[in-house]
Amino acid sequence: QVQLVESGGGSVRPGGSLRLTCQASGNIGNSAAGNLFMMGWFRAVAGKQREFVADIMRGGNAQYADFAQGRFTISRDTAKNTAWLQMDNVRPDDTGVYYCKVINRVGGELFDHWGQGTQVTVSS
């Protein structure tokens, strides 16, 4: 039904930047009815459970994990079914798999969807 494809991952040096993209497609409902209610990013780093990074609502309100605050910026273009995560001043412990998550609203119900993830590696 709903497909999420992440891109933009790769290798970067500490202090560098990456920009991740999440492109949603498929049966994502009617934009006028408030689909793609939330778009966000999670990550799985070594030795830790998948954790919240950032999310952004249709109205533009965003929230960030403490480790992301001031370094990462989430944005979206609902008309293009796209969200981004700008990662600045990255550090080695940012290394992990980053997953796009959306909460899609269809007919007043909310449905969670996940992408397959994109690898981010921060090293010298």
DSSP file with accessible surface (Angstrom, degrees, kcal/mol):
  #  RESIDUE AA STRUCTURE BP1 BP2  ACC     N-H-->O    O-->H-N    N-H-->O    O-->H-N    TCO  KAPPA ALPHA  PHI   PSI    X-CA   Y-CA   Z-CA
    1    1 A Q              0   0  181      0, 0.0    26,-3.5     0, 0.0     2,-0.5   0.000 360.0 360.0 360.0 -66.4    0.0    0.0    0.0
    2    2 A V  E     -A   26   0A  20     24,-0.3     2,-0.4    25,-0.1    24,-0.2  -0.924 360.0-167.0-110.4 131.5    2.4    2.6    1.2
    3    3 A Q  E     -A   25   0A 123     22,-2.7    22,-2.3    -2,-0.5     2,-0.5  -0.961   3.4-167.5-118.3 136.2    6.1    2.5    0.3
    4    4 A L  E     -A   24   0A  11     -2,-0.4   112,-0.6   110,-0.3     2,-0.5  -0.991   4.4-170.6-122.5 126.7    8.8    4.6    1.9
    5    5 A V  E     -A   23   0A  85     18,-2.2    18,-2.5    -2,-0.5     2,-0.3  -0.973   6.0-158.4-122.3 119.8   12.2    4.8    0.2
    6    6 A E  E     +A   22   0A  19     -2,-0.5     2,-0.3    16,-0.2    16,-0.2  -0.706  18.0 165.5 -93.4 147.7   15.2    6.4    2.0
    7    7 A S  E     +A   21   0A  60     14,-2.2    14,-2.8    -2,-0.3   111,-0.1  -0.949  40.6  67.8-149.9 168.6   18.2    7.7    0.2
    8    8 A G        +     0   0   37      1,-0.3    11,-0.4    -2,-0.3    -1,-0.1   0.341  63.3 132.3 101.4  -5.8   21.2    9.9    0.9
    9    9 A G        +     0   0   28     12,-0.1     2,-0.3     9,-0.1    -1,-0.3  -0.201  22.3 113.1 -71.2 169.3   23.0    7.8    3.3
   10   10 A G  E     -d  120   0B  29    109,-0.8   111,-2.7   108,-0.1     2,-0.4  -0.987  63.4 -42.8 160.9-162.7   26.7    7.1    3.0
   11   11 A S  E     +d  121   0B  98     -2,-0.3     2,-0.3   109,-0.2   111,-0.2  -0.804  52.2 166.9-102.2 139.6   30.1    7.7    4.6
   12   12 A V  E     -d  122   0B  25    109,-2.5   111,-1.9    -2,-0.4     3,-0.1  -0.989  33.4-110.9-149.1 151.3   31.1   11.0    6.0
   13   13 A R    >   -     0   0  168     -2,-0.3     3,-2.4   109,-0.2    77,-0.2  -0.490  50.8 -82.4 -79.4 153.7   33.8   12.4    8.2
   14   14 A P  T 3  S+     0   0   54      0, 0.0    77,-0.2     0, 0.0    -1,-0.1  -0.295 120.4  26.3 -53.2 137.9   33.1   13.6   11.7
   15   15 A G  T 3  S+     0   0   43     75,-3.7    74,-0.6     1,-0.3    76,-0.1   0.266 102.1 113.0  87.9 -10.5   31.9   17.2   11.5
   16   16 A G    <   -     0   0   22     -3,-2.4    74,-2.2    74,-0.2     2,-0.3  -0.018  59.7-117.1 -83.0-169.0   30.6   16.7    8.1
   17   17 A S        -     0   0   60     71,-0.2     2,-0.3    72,-0.2    71,-0.2  -0.943  21.2-178.1-135.7 151.4   27.0   16.7    6.7
   18   18 A L  E     - B   0  87A  28     69,-2.2    69,-3.6    -2,-0.3     2,-0.5  -0.973  15.2-148.3-139.9 155.0   24.5   14.4    5.1
   19   19 A R  E     - B   0  86A 124    -11,-0.4     2,-0.3    -2,-0.3    67,-0.2  -0.968  14.2-159.6-127.8 115.5   21.0   14.9    3.8
   20   20 A L  E     - B   0  85A   0     65,-2.9    65,-2.3    -2,-0.5     2,-0.4  -0.707   4.9-156.4 -93.5 144.2   18.6   12.0    4.0
   21   21 A T  E     -AB   7  84A  32    -14,-2.8   -14,-2.2    -2,-0.3     2,-0.5  -0.957   7.3-164.1-122.3 138.3   15.5   11.8    1.9
   22   22 A a  E     -AB   6  83A   0     61,-3.2    61,-2.2    -2,-0.4     2,-0.6  -0.987   8.5-169.0-120.3 118.8   12.3    9.9    2.4
   23   23 A Q  E     -AB   5  82A  80    -18,-2.5   -18,-2.2    -2,-0.5     2,-0.3  -0.943   5.7-159.3-110.8 120.7   10.1    9.5   -0.6
   24   24 A A  E     +A    4   0A   1     57,-3.1     2,-0.3    -2,-0.6   -20,-0.2  -0.749  20.0 158.0 -97.9 144.9    6.6    8.1    0.1
   25   25 A S  E     +A    3   0A  47    -22,-2.3   -22,-2.7    -2,-0.3     2,-0.3  -0.927  28.7  52.7-152.5 175.2    4.5    6.5   -2.6
   26   26 A G  E    S-A    2   0A  55     -2,-0.3     2,-2.0   -24,-0.2   -24,-0.3  -0.629 104.9  -5.4  95.7-152.0    1.6    4.2   -3.1
   27   27 A N  S    S+     0   0  106    -26,-3.5     3,-0.1    -2,-0.3   -25,-0.1  -0.508  73.9 145.9 -85.0  76.4   -1.8    4.3   -1.6
   28   28 A I        -     0   0   12     -2,-2.0     8,-0.3     1,-0.3    -1,-0.2   0.298  50.4-129.2-100.7   9.0   -1.2    7.2    0.8
   29   29 A G        -     0   0   34     -3,-0.1     2,-0.6     6,-0.1    -1,-0.3  -0.238  44.5 -26.8  84.0-165.5   -4.7    8.6    0.7
   30   30 A N    > > -     0   0  104     75,-0.2     3,-1.2     1,-0.2     5,-1.0  -0.786  40.3-153.7 -98.1 120.1   -6.0   12.0    0.0
   31   31 A S  G > 5S+     0   0   52     -2,-0.6     3,-1.9     1,-0.3    -1,-0.2   0.870  97.5  59.1 -59.0 -37.5   -3.9   15.0    0.9
   32   32 A A  G 3 5S+     0   0   93      1,-0.3    -1,-0.3     2,-0.1    -3,-0.0   0.756 102.1  55.4 -64.0 -22.9   -7.0   17.1    1.4
   33   33 A A  G < 5S-     0   0   58     -3,-1.2    -1,-0.3    72,-0.1    75,-0.2   0.313 127.3 -96.8 -92.2   6.6   -8.1   14.7    4.1
   34   34 A G  T < 5 +     0   0    4     -3,-1.9    71,-0.3    -4,-0.1    -3,-0.2   0.837  59.4 172.2  87.5  36.6   -4.8   15.1    6.0
   35   35 A N      < +     0   0    3     -5,-1.0    69,-0.1     1,-0.2    -6,-0.1  -0.138  60.6  39.8 -69.2 174.5   -2.7   12.2    4.9
   36   36 A L  S    S+     0   0    0     -8,-0.3    68,-0.2     1,-0.1    -1,-0.2   0.934  71.4 176.2  46.7  52.5    1.0   11.9    5.9
   37   37 A F        +     0   0   60     66,-0.9    21,-1.4    -3,-0.2     2,-0.4   0.872  65.0  13.3 -55.1 -43.8    0.0   13.1    9.3
   38   38 A M  E     -FE  57 103B  10     65,-1.7    65,-2.4    19,-0.2     2,-0.4  -0.996  62.5-171.3-134.5 141.4    3.5   12.7   10.6
   39   39 A M  E     +FE  56 102B   0     17,-2.2    17,-2.7    -2,-0.4     2,-0.3  -0.997  26.1 150.8-126.9 138.1    6.8   12.1    8.9
   40   40 A G  E     -FE  55 101B   0     61,-2.9    61,-2.5    -2,-0.4     2,-0.4  -0.914  36.4-117.2-156.7 178.8    9.8   11.2   10.9
   41   41 A W  E     +FE  54 100B   0     13,-3.3    12,-2.5    -2,-0.3    13,-1.8  -0.988  20.9 177.0-131.3 137.2   13.1    9.6   11.3
   42   42 A F  E     -FE  52  99B  33     57,-2.6    57,-3.0    -2,-0.4     2,-0.3  -0.845  12.2-156.3-125.2 166.7   14.4    6.9   13.6
   43   43 A R  E     -FE  51  98B   9      8,-2.5     8,-3.3    -2,-0.3     2,-0.5  -0.987  14.3-147.2-144.8 156.3   17.7    5.2   13.8
   44   44 A A  E     - E   0  97B  28     53,-2.3    53,-2.2    -2,-0.3     2,-0.3  -0.977  25.1-177.9-121.8 111.8   19.3    2.0   15.0
   45   45 A V    >   -     0   0   17     -2,-0.5     3,-2.2     4,-0.3    51,-0.2  -0.702  42.5 -69.1-107.1 163.8   22.9    2.4   16.2
   46   46 A A  T 3  S+     0   0  101     49,-0.5    -1,-0.1     1,-0.3     3,-0.1  -0.226 117.5   4.4 -56.3 129.5   25.2   -0.3   17.5
   47   47 A G  T 3  S+     0   0   90      1,-0.2     2,-0.3    -3,-0.1    -1,-0.3   0.503 113.1  95.7  78.7   5.7   24.2   -1.7   20.8
   48   48 A K  S <  S-     0   0  115     -3,-2.2    -1,-0.2     3,-0.0     3,-0.1  -0.929  74.0-110.9-131.5 153.2   20.9    0.2   21.0
   49   49 A Q        -     0   0  173     -2,-0.3    -4,-0.3     1,-0.2    -6,-0.1  -0.372  59.0 -75.0 -69.7 154.5   17.3   -0.3   20.2
   50   50 A R        -     0   0  103     -6,-0.1     2,-0.3    -2,-0.1    -6,-0.3  -0.314  64.0-165.0 -52.8 132.5   15.8    1.7   17.4
   51   51 A E  E     -F   43   0B  34     -8,-3.3    -8,-2.5    -3,-0.1     2,-0.1  -0.898  22.0 -97.8-131.0 155.0   15.4    5.2   18.7
   52   52 A F  E     +F   42   0B  53     -2,-0.3   -10,-0.2   -10,-0.2     3,-0.1  -0.411  34.8 169.5 -68.9 138.7   13.5    8.3   17.8
   53   53 A V  E     -     0   0B   0    -12,-2.5    12,-2.8     1,-0.3     2,-0.3   0.723  59.0 -37.5-112.3 -57.3   15.5   11.0   15.9
   54   54 A A  E     -FG  41  64B   0    -13,-1.8   -13,-3.3    10,-0.2    -1,-0.3  -0.978  48.6-167.3-165.8 154.4   13.0   13.7   14.7
   55   55 A D  E     -FG  40  63B  18      8,-2.0     8,-2.1    -2,-0.3     2,-0.4  -0.975   5.0-157.8-147.0 165.7    9.5   14.1   13.4
   56   56 A I  E     -FG  39  62B  13    -17,-2.7   -17,-2.2    -2,-0.3     6,-0.2  -0.995  12.0-141.0-146.8 135.4    7.4   16.7   11.7
   57   57 A M  E >   -F   38   0B  53      4,-2.6     3,-2.0    -2,-0.4   -19,-0.2  -0.408  34.8-100.0 -91.6 169.2    3.7   17.1   11.5
   58   58 A R  T 3  S+     0   0   85    -21,-1.4    20,-0.1     1,-0.3   -20,-0.1   0.871 123.1  56.6 -55.7 -37.9    1.7   18.4    8.5
   59   59 A G  T 3  S-     0   0   77    -22,-0.2    -1,-0.3     2,-0.1     3,-0.1   0.503 122.1-105.5 -75.0  -5.2    1.4   21.8   10.2
   60   60 A G  S <  S+     0   0   42     -3,-2.0     2,-0.2     1,-0.3    -2,-0.1   0.300  70.8 142.8 101.4  -9.2    5.2   22.1   10.4
   61   61 A N        -     0   0  129     -5,-0.1    -4,-2.6     1,-0.0    -1,-0.3  -0.499  29.7-171.3 -67.3 131.7    5.7   21.4   14.1
   62   62 A A  E     -G   56   0B  47     -2,-0.2     2,-0.3    -6,-0.2    -6,-0.2  -0.882  13.3-167.3-124.4 153.3    8.8   19.4   14.6
   63   63 A Q  E     -G   55   0B 110     -8,-2.1    -8,-2.0    -2,-0.3     2,-0.3  -0.980   7.4-160.1-139.4 155.5   10.5   17.7   17.5
   64   64 A Y  E     -G   54   0B  48     -2,-0.3   -10,-0.2   -10,-0.2     2,-0.1  -0.954  23.5-111.0-135.1 148.0   13.9   16.3   18.0
   65   65 A A    >>  -     0   0   15    -12,-2.8     4,-1.7    -2,-0.3     3,-1.2  -0.399  43.4-107.6 -65.3 156.2   15.7   13.8   20.2
   66   66 A D  T 34 S+     0   0  155      1,-0.3     3,-0.2     2,-0.2    -1,-0.1   0.888 120.1  53.4 -56.9 -40.7   18.2   15.5   22.5
   67   67 A F  T 34 S+     0   0   40      1,-0.2    -1,-0.3     3,-0.1   -14,-0.1   0.730 112.4  45.7 -68.8 -20.1   21.2   14.2   20.5
   68   68 A A  T X> S+     0   0    0     -3,-1.2     4,-2.9   -15,-0.2     3,-2.3   0.713  83.2 112.1 -92.8 -24.0   19.7   15.7   17.3
   69   69 A Q  T 3< S+     0   0  121     -4,-1.7     4,-0.1     1,-0.3   -15,-0.0  -0.269  90.3   6.6 -57.5 126.9   18.7   19.1   18.7
   70   70 A G  T 34 S+     0   0   77      2,-0.4    -1,-0.3     1,-0.1     3,-0.1   0.292 130.2  57.6  85.1 -11.5   20.9   21.8   17.1
   71   71 A R  T <4 S+     0   0   21     -3,-2.3    17,-2.2     1,-0.2     2,-0.3   0.686  99.9  49.8-116.9 -34.3   22.6   19.4   14.7
   72   72 A F  E  <  -C   87   0A   4     -4,-2.9    -2,-0.4    15,-0.2     2,-0.4  -0.834  60.3-163.7-111.5 148.6   19.8   17.8   12.6
   73   73 A T  E     -C   86   0A  74     13,-2.4    13,-3.2    -2,-0.3     2,-0.4  -0.993   5.0-157.2-133.2 126.1   16.9   19.5   10.9
   74   74 A I  E     +C   85   0A   8     -2,-0.4     2,-0.3    11,-0.2    11,-0.2  -0.810  19.3 165.6-101.8 143.4   13.8   17.8    9.6
   75   75 A S  E     -C   84   0A  42      9,-1.8     9,-2.5    -2,-0.4     2,-0.3  -0.940  12.0-164.7-147.3 168.2   11.7   19.2    6.8
   76   76 A R  E     -C   83   0A  36     -2,-0.3     2,-0.4     7,-0.3     7,-0.2  -0.993  21.0-154.8-154.4 156.3    8.9   18.0    4.5
   77   77 A D  E > > -C   82   0A  54      5,-2.9     5,-1.9    -2,-0.3     3,-1.0  -0.881  14.9-170.9-131.4  97.7    7.0   18.8    1.4
   78   78 A T  G > 5S+     0   0   24     -2,-0.4     3,-1.4     1,-0.3    -1,-0.1   0.871  83.8  59.1 -61.4 -37.5    3.7   17.1    1.8
   79   79 A A  G 3 5S+     0   0   86      1,-0.3    -1,-0.3     2,-0.1   -48,-0.1   0.803 112.2  41.1 -61.8 -28.2    2.6   17.9   -1.8
   80   80 A K  G < 5S-     0   0  132     -3,-1.0    -1,-0.3     2,-0.2    -2,-0.2   0.341 108.0-125.7 -98.9   3.8    5.7   15.9   -2.9
   81   81 A N  T < 5 +     0   0   44     -3,-1.4   -57,-3.1    -4,-0.3     2,-0.4   0.864  67.9 131.2  55.5  41.0    5.3   13.2   -0.3
   82   82 A T  E   < -BC  23  77A   7     -5,-1.9    -5,-2.9   -59,-0.2     2,-0.3  -0.955  37.6-177.4-132.8 141.4    8.8   13.8    0.8
   83   83 A A  E     -BC  22  76A   0    -61,-2.2   -61,-3.2    -2,-0.4     2,-0.3  -0.964  10.5-159.8-131.8 154.7   10.7   14.4    4.0
   84   84 A W  E     -BC  21  75A  45     -9,-2.5    -9,-1.8    -2,-0.3     2,-0.4  -0.918  12.1-154.4-130.9 154.5   14.3   15.2    4.6
   85   85 A L  E     -BC  20  74A   0    -65,-2.3   -65,-2.9    -2,-0.3     2,-0.6  -0.935  12.3-159.0-128.6 109.0   16.7   15.0    7.5
   86   86 A Q  E     -BC  19  73A  56    -13,-3.2   -13,-2.4    -2,-0.4     2,-0.6  -0.805   9.8-163.7 -86.4 120.0   19.6   17.4    7.3
   87   87 A M  E     +BC  18  72A   0    -69,-3.6   -69,-2.2    -2,-0.6     2,-0.3  -0.929  12.4 175.5-111.2 113.8   22.4   16.1    9.4
   88   88 A D        +     0   0   58    -17,-2.2   -71,-0.2    -2,-0.6   -72,-0.2  -0.836  60.3  15.7-116.4 156.3   25.2   18.6   10.3
   89   89 A N  S    S-     0   0   99    -74,-0.6    -1,-0.2    -2,-0.3   -72,-0.2   0.915  84.1-169.4  50.3  49.5   28.2   18.3   12.5
   90   90 A V        -     0   0    1    -74,-2.2   -75,-3.7    -3,-0.3   -74,-0.2  -0.265   6.9-160.3 -70.3 157.4   27.9   14.5   12.6
   91   91 A R    >   -     0   0   99    -77,-0.2     3,-2.6   -76,-0.1     4,-0.2  -0.891  34.5 -96.8-135.1 164.3   29.9   12.5   15.0
   92   92 A P  G >  S+     0   0   76      0, 0.0     3,-1.9     0, 0.0    30,-0.4   0.832 118.7  61.3 -56.9 -33.7   30.9    8.8   15.1
   93   93 A D  G 3  S+     0   0   99      1,-0.3    -3,-0.0    28,-0.1   -47,-0.0   0.474  88.7  72.8 -77.5   3.6   28.1    7.8   17.4
   94   94 A D  G <  S+     0   0    0     -3,-2.6    -1,-0.3    28,-0.1    26,-0.1   0.510  71.8 119.7 -81.8  -8.0   25.6    8.9   14.7
   95   95 A T    <   +     0   0   41     -3,-1.9   -49,-0.5    -4,-0.2     2,-0.3  -0.363  42.7  84.7 -60.6 132.2   26.6    5.8   12.8
   96   96 A G  E    S- H   0 120B   6     24,-2.4    24,-2.9   -51,-0.2     2,-0.5  -0.974  81.0 -56.6 164.3-173.3   23.7    3.5   12.2
   97   97 A V  E     -EH  44 119B  36    -53,-2.2   -53,-2.3    -2,-0.3     2,-0.5  -0.873  45.9-151.3 -98.8 127.2   20.7    2.7   10.0
   98   98 A Y  E     -EH  43 118B   0     20,-2.9    20,-2.0    -2,-0.5     2,-0.4  -0.864  11.3-163.3-105.5 129.3   18.3    5.6    9.6
   99   99 A Y  E     -E   42   0B  39    -57,-3.0   -57,-2.6    -2,-0.5     2,-0.4  -0.904  13.4-137.4-116.2 136.2   14.6    4.7    9.0
  100  100 A a  E     -E   41   0B   0     -2,-0.4    15,-2.4   -59,-0.2     2,-0.4  -0.721  23.2-172.6 -85.3 138.4   11.8    6.9    7.7
  101  101 A K  E     -EI  40 114B  32    -61,-2.5   -61,-2.9    -2,-0.4     2,-0.4  -0.999   3.8-173.7-131.0 137.8    8.5    6.5    9.4
  102  102 A V  E     -EI  39 113B   0     11,-2.2    11,-2.3    -2,-0.4     2,-0.6  -0.959  19.1-148.9-126.1 149.2    5.2    8.0    8.5
  103  103 A I  E     -EI  38 112B  29    -65,-2.4   -65,-1.7    -2,-0.4   -66,-0.9  -0.978  25.3-159.0-110.2 111.9    1.9    8.0   10.2
  104  104 A N  E     - I   0 111B   2      7,-3.3     7,-2.4    -2,-0.6     2,-0.6  -0.794   5.0-149.9 -97.4 133.6   -0.7    8.1    7.5
  105  105 A R  E     + I   0 110B  78     -2,-0.4     2,-0.4   -71,-0.3     5,-0.2  -0.904  23.6 165.5-106.7 118.5   -4.2    9.3    8.1
  106  106 A V  E >  S- I   0 109B  60      3,-2.5     3,-2.0    -2,-0.6   -77,-0.1  -0.988  70.2 -13.7-134.4 122.4   -6.9    7.7    6.0
  107  107 A G  T 3  S-     0   0   77     -2,-0.4     3,-0.1     1,-0.3    -1,-0.1   0.815 127.9 -53.9  58.4  32.0  -10.6    8.0    6.8
  108  108 A G  T 3  S+     0   0   68      1,-0.3     2,-0.3   -75,-0.2    -1,-0.3   0.413 116.4 110.6  84.0  -2.5   -9.9    9.2   10.3
  109  109 A E  E <   -I  106   0B 127     -3,-2.0    -3,-2.5     2,-0.0     2,-0.4  -0.783  60.7-134.8-105.7 152.6   -7.6    6.3   11.1
  110  110 A L  E     -I  105   0B  94     -2,-0.3     2,-0.4    -5,-0.2    -5,-0.2  -0.889  19.4-174.6-109.9 135.7   -3.9    6.4   11.6
  111  111 A F  E     -I  104   0B  88     -7,-2.4    -7,-3.3    -2,-0.4     2,-0.3  -0.994  16.2-138.7-132.0 132.7   -1.5    3.8   10.1
  112  112 A D  E     -I  103   0B  89     -2,-0.4     2,-0.3    -9,-0.2    -9,-0.2  -0.701  21.1-178.2 -91.3 141.0    2.2    3.5   10.7
  113  113 A H  E     -I  102   0B  42    -11,-2.3   -11,-2.2    -2,-0.3     2,-0.4  -0.994   7.0-159.9-139.1 146.3    4.6    2.7    7.9
  114  114 A W  E     -I  101   0B  94     -2,-0.3  -110,-0.3   -13,-0.2   -13,-0.2  -0.943  10.2-137.9-126.8 144.2    8.4    2.2    7.8
  115  115 A G        -     0   0    5    -15,-2.4  -110,-0.2    -2,-0.4     3,-0.1  -0.324  32.5-107.1 -84.6 178.3   11.1    2.3    5.2
  116  116 A Q        -     0   0  167   -112,-0.6  -111,-0.1     1,-0.2   -17,-0.1   0.637  61.2-118.0 -84.6 -14.9   13.9   -0.2    4.8
  117  117 A G        -     0   0   22    -17,-0.1     2,-0.4   -20,-0.0   -18,-0.2   0.024  14.1-120.0  99.0 156.1   16.5    2.2    6.1
  118  118 A T  E     - H   0  98B  22    -20,-2.0   -20,-2.9  -111,-0.1     2,-0.3  -0.999  27.4-117.8-136.2 137.3   19.7    3.8    4.8
  119  119 A Q  E     - H   0  97B  89     -2,-0.4  -109,-0.8   -22,-0.2     2,-0.5  -0.572  23.8-170.8 -81.0 133.7   23.1    3.4    6.3
  120  120 A V  E     -dH  10  96B   0    -24,-2.9   -24,-2.4    -2,-0.3     2,-0.5  -0.993   4.1-174.3-120.1 126.9   25.0    6.3    7.7
  121  121 A T  E     -d   11   0B  42   -111,-2.7  -109,-2.5    -2,-0.5     2,-0.6  -0.983   5.6-170.4-125.9 122.2   28.7    5.8    8.7
  122  122 A V  E     +d   12   0B   4     -2,-0.5     2,-0.3   -30,-0.4  -109,-0.2  -0.946  31.5 129.4-113.6 113.1   30.6    8.5   10.4
  123  123 A S              0   0   64   -111,-1.9    -2,-0.1    -2,-0.6     0, 0.0  -0.985 360.0 360.0-157.7 161.8   34.3    7.8   10.6
  124  124 A S              0   0  119     -2,-0.3  -111,-0.1  -111,-0.2    -1,-0.1   0.640 360.0 360.0 -82.3 360.0   37.8    9.3    9.9
